Amino acid sequence: TPWGKKQGAKTRKYKRTNKYIIRRKTTRQRPKVKKLGKTIV
């Protein structure tokens, strides 16, 4: 039983960090691309 609890906590932590990292990367990249396009035009 302790193994199952530990595994669940680890997977939850990894999933949360992955979601946050993916969201941060997408939000940072989108404005940069828009700014570059506006300056070029």
Residue pairs with C-beta under 8 A, 6 or more apart in sequence:
none
